[in-house]
Amino acid sequence: MISPETFHVVSTELVVGAFSVAGLSFTLCLLLHLGILKQPSWSPVFDHVAHFTLAFGLAATPFAILSGLSSAPGEGLNSPILVNKMFLSMTGFGFALGCLITRWRLGNNVWSTTKSTTLHSASGLAAVGSMLLTASAGGTFARGESLLDILHLPYENVLLFPMIVSATALLLGISMLVLSWKRMNALSSVH
Amino acid sequence: MKSRIHTVLVLSLLLVCSAFGAAEPGGNGDSIQDMQCGGACHGDASINETSSAILSLTSPATIYVGIPTTLTLTATNLEPSSTRLIGLFLLTDMTGHSDTPQDAGWEILSDVNGGAMNYIEQKLSPGQNETSISWVIRASTLGSTTFHAAIHHGGGSSSPFFGTTAMGFEVSVEPVPENLPRLAADFTPPTLRELDTSTELNIQTQFTDSMQFEWKSEDGFITTSLVNSTGDNSWTATLPAALQPTTVQWRVILEGEGPQQTTPWFTLAAEESSWEVSENAVYLQAFALLFMTAGIVITLQTRLTPKSTPSKYDETPVVLEELALETPPSPTHATISDSTPPPLPAAGLPIGWTEAQWNTYGHDYLAGKYGGGQL
């Protein structure tokens, strides 16, 4: 029987690896579509790689979160670093989900203008950044150090909203999802 | 050929990077670990270099079954990395697995860092090249056990260093003499306490008529505290509150019908009280962040993406392309209305035309678009 600690290491390595490749691919997509990198034939390749790896990392993320909670010493969320890890991973999950849904429903049109290209790449890169920060917080929690320690990130401080604010934000988020989903279906060429 | 060379270079670079990332310079924390961890769990065991440290184990001459005893590891000739961090293992064989004292039927009651682990990390002071640490252990069965110690640390190079005792240290466990004053066989000393609160220790003994309680802080000064009897072979003693994370050590001197007994020093670490948070609030905020970020991304993307999206059934571009191929090239308006005057026909200006009219409308006349006729 595999222990939660080992399973957490496996799942986080999958997440971090996949998201890292996605980050590199989104960066190249952005440079290609903005004309900074003069290799238009690479665009479809990096477009596919970016979204495939993002989807793969996204699929592994719930396993990483759940195994992380199981393998943490003590009962439940007993450290501010664990809470920040939870917030960062869920934020990254949201960015990745939005990025993948828009690519799925809007197709290649996400690359049609400079603004939409920039926004799409930025959302993908934000997902990657959130996940890498989560991994960094994990390193700080488990080993007391991380590569991103040079940034002196305040992992020990938690910005926790009152539950009423969180509930309002949750409802607002769900409403935005529903409305934008309807709008996307009106725009989408995928029927 | 060039691409192959590049591939080999990249793969070589990746292999070199794996060696650099093999060790954990920040340590791994105290824990229960077998020797395999010291040899390989932070990387391939084959990349380990041999530590120059000299390790030796010592214990009291007589060890009784069920009675705590101290096992001391002395490490000399240490050459740690710049982090000055070393990891020390107490083991019962060198097979690499199932080799912790617990696997051999021993119980670790206390370690020097305020836990009950067989793997201990220590940070050496600058210039310090030797150290000595102790474990308080208890045997559950009679017989002999061979103990080993191992060390794991960084060094000048990127490779981790690993070393073990030159030979095993054998201890024999003897039966307890009758009426020997001792701690109860099921007594387990606490290893942690909270800051800012005094600690009352409840101690159970056997064959004990009186008890003396001693404790010392990290400066080594020994203090005696009052002991209260709370029943037959049951005692309480109080340790003063710790104001900062630190360790104290305590022991008791037991007197009864048998010879006087002094227990090992048990280590008690003070730490800040555990951090607490409303888990419901955390989970609610986490899901709110998920839906908010996803919602914002999708909303913005749908607004910034152009509405005139061609359907996949729309073949207009293909049809236009085909039409363009079929239509012969014709002079465009731009070429016709060139500012250059058109050449005059051989018969001269058409009848009734002025030169100014020819300069303006001559191109249309020549193209047959003027006046409905061809020249």
HADDOCK unambig.tbl for C-alpha pairs under 7 A between the chains (distance, minus, plus):
assign (segid A and resid 77 and name CA) (segid B and resid 279 and name CA) 6.91 0.50 0.50
assign (segid A and resid 78 and name CA) (segid B and resid 274 and name CA) 6.68 0.50 0.50
assign (segid A and resid 78 and name CA) (segid B and resid 275 and name CA) 5.36 0.50 0.50
assign (segid A and resid 78 and name CA) (segid B and resid 276 and name CA) 5.80 0.50 0.50
assign (segid A and resid 79 and name CA) (segid B and resid 275 and name CA) 5.85 0.50 0.50
assign (segid A and resid 86 and name CA) (segid B and resid 286 and name CA) 6.63 0.50 0.50
assign (segid A and resid 87 and name CA) (segid B and resid 286 and name CA) 5.13 0.50 0.50
assign (segid A and resid 90 and name CA) (segid B and resid 286 and name CA) 5.82 0.50 0.50
assign (segid A and resid 90 and name CA) (segid B and resid 287 and name CA) 6.80 0.50 0.50
assign (segid A and resid 90 and name CA) (segid B and resid 289 and name CA) 6.50 0.50 0.50
assign (segid A and resid 90 and name CA) (segid B and resid 290 and name CA) 5.14 0.50 0.50
assign (segid A and resid 91 and name CA) (segid B and resid 289 and name CA) 5.39 0.50 0.50
assign (segid A and resid 91 and name CA) (segid B and resid 290 and name CA) 5.04 0.50 0.50
assign (segid A and resid 91 and name CA) (segid B and resid 293 and name CA) 6.41 0.50 0.50
assign (segid A and resid 93 and name CA) (segid B and resid 290 and name CA) 6.27 0.50 0.50
assign (segid A and resid 94 and name CA) (segid B and resid 290 and name CA) 4.22 0.50 0.50
assign (segid A and resid 94 and name CA) (segid B and resid 291 and name CA) 6.08 0.50 0.50
assign (segid A and resid 94 and name CA) (segid B and resid 293 and name CA) 5.06 0.50 0.50
assign (segid A and resid 94 and name CA) (segid B and resid 294 and name CA) 4.38 0.50 0.50
assign (segid A and resid 95 and name CA) (segid B and resid 293 and name CA) 5.58 0.50 0.50
assign (segid A and resid 95 and name CA) (segid B and resid 294 and name CA) 5.34 0.50 0.50
assign (segid A and resid 95 and name CA) (segid B and resid 297 and name CA) 6.77 0.50 0.50
assign (segid A and resid 97 and name CA) (segid B and resid 294 and name CA) 5.96 0.50 0.50
assign (segid A and resid 98 and name CA) (segid B and resid 294 and name CA) 4.30 0.50 0.50
assign (segid A and resid 98 and name CA) (segid B and resid 295 and name CA) 6.82 0.50 0.50
assign (segid A and resid 98 and name CA) (segid B and resid 297 and name CA) 5.37 0.50 0.50
assign (segid A and resid 98 and name CA) (segid B and resid 298 and name CA) 5.33 0.50 0.50
assign (segid A and resid 99 and name CA) (segid B and resid 297 and name CA) 6.86 0.50 0.50
assign (segid A and resid 102 and name CA) (segid B and resid 298 and name CA) 6.05 0.50 0.50
assign (segid A and resid 102 and name CA) (segid B and resid 301 and name CA) 6.91 0.50 0.50
assign (segid A and resid 109 and name CA) (segid B and resid 305 and name CA) 6.45 0.50 0.50
assign (segid A and resid 110 and name CA) (segid B and resid 305 and name CA) 6.07 0.50 0.50
assign (segid A and resid 115 and name CA) (segid B and resid 304 and name CA) 6.56 0.50 0.50
assign (segid A and resid 116 and name CA) (segid B and resid 301 and name CA) 6.21 0.50 0.50
assign (segid A and resid 116 and name CA) (segid B and resid 304 and name CA) 5.37 0.50 0.50
assign (segid A and resid 116 and name CA) (segid B and resid 305 and name CA) 5.73 0.50 0.50
assign (segid A and resid 119 and name CA) (segid B and resid 301 and name CA) 6.83 0.50 0.50
assign (segid A and resid 123 and name CA) (segid B and resid 297 and name CA) 6.71 0.50 0.50
assign (segid A and resid 143 and name CA) (segid B and resid 26 and name CA) 5.90 0.50 0.50
assign (segid A and resid 143 and name CA) (segid B and resid 27 and name CA) 6.26 0.50 0.50
assign (segid A and resid 143 and name CA) (segid B and resid 28 and name CA) 5.69 0.50 0.50
assign (segid A and resid 144 and name CA) (segid B and resid 26 and name CA) 6.43 0.50 0.50
assign (segid A and resid 145 and name CA) (segid B and resid 26 and name CA) 6.30 0.50 0.50
assign (segid A and resid 163 and name CA) (segid B and resid 281 and name CA) 5.49 0.50 0.50
assign (segid A and resid 166 and name CA) (segid B and resid 284 and name CA) 6.13 0.50 0.50
assign (segid A and resid 166 and name CA) (segid B and resid 285 and name CA) 4.94 0.50 0.50
assign (segid A and resid 166 and name CA) (segid B and resid 288 and name CA) 5.90 0.50 0.50
assign (segid A and resid 167 and name CA) (segid B and resid 284 and name CA) 6.79 0.50 0.50
assign (segid A and resid 167 and name CA) (segid B and resid 288 and name CA) 6.98 0.50 0.50
assign (segid A and resid 169 and name CA) (segid B and resid 288 and name CA) 5.51 0.50 0.50
assign (segid A and resid 169 and name CA) (segid B and resid 292 and name CA) 6.69 0.50 0.50
assign (segid A and resid 170 and name CA) (segid B and resid 287 and name CA) 6.76 0.50 0.50
assign (segid A and resid 170 and name CA) (segid B and resid 288 and name CA) 4.00 0.50 0.50
assign (segid A and resid 170 and name CA) (segid B and resid 291 and name CA) 6.28 0.50 0.50
assign (segid A and resid 170 and name CA) (segid B and resid 292 and name CA) 6.67 0.50 0.50
assign (segid A and resid 173 and name CA) (segid B and resid 288 and name CA) 6.81 0.50 0.50
assign (segid A and resid 173 and name CA) (segid B and resid 291 and name CA) 4.67 0.50 0.50
assign (segid A and resid 173 and name CA) (segid B and resid 292 and name CA) 4.07 0.50 0.50
assign (segid A and resid 173 and name CA) (segid B and resid 295 and name CA) 5.29 0.50 0.50
assign (segid A and resid 174 and name CA) (segid B and resid 291 and name CA) 5.93 0.50 0.50
assign (segid A and resid 174 and name CA) (segid B and resid 295 and name CA) 6.93 0.50 0.50
assign (segid A and resid 176 and name CA) (segid B and resid 295 and name CA) 5.00 0.50 0.50
assign (segid A and resid 176 and name CA) (segid B and resid 299 and name CA) 6.74 0.50 0.50
assign (segid A and resid 177 and name CA) (segid B and resid 295 and name CA) 4.61 0.50 0.50
assign (segid A and resid 180 and name CA) (segid B and resid 298 and name CA) 6.28 0.50 0.50
assign (segid A and resid 180 and name CA) (segid B and resid 299 and name CA) 5.19 0.50 0.50
assign (segid A and resid 180 and name CA) (segid B and resid 302 and name CA) 6.92 0.50 0.50
assign (segid A and resid 184 and name CA) (segid B and resid 302 and name CA) 6.09 0.50 0.50
assign (segid A and resid 187 and name CA) (segid B and resid 307 and name CA) 5.98 0.50 0.50
assign (segid A and resid 187 and name CA) (segid B and resid 309 and name CA) 6.70 0.50 0.50
assign (segid A and resid 189 and name CA) (segid B and resid 309 and name CA) 6.76 0.50 0.50
assign (segid A and resid 189 and name CA) (segid B and resid 310 and name CA) 6.97 0.50 0.50
assign (segid A and resid 189 and name CA) (segid B and resid 311 and name CA) 5.29 0.50 0.50
assign (segid A and resid 189 and name CA) (segid B and resid 312 and name CA) 6.45 0.50 0.50
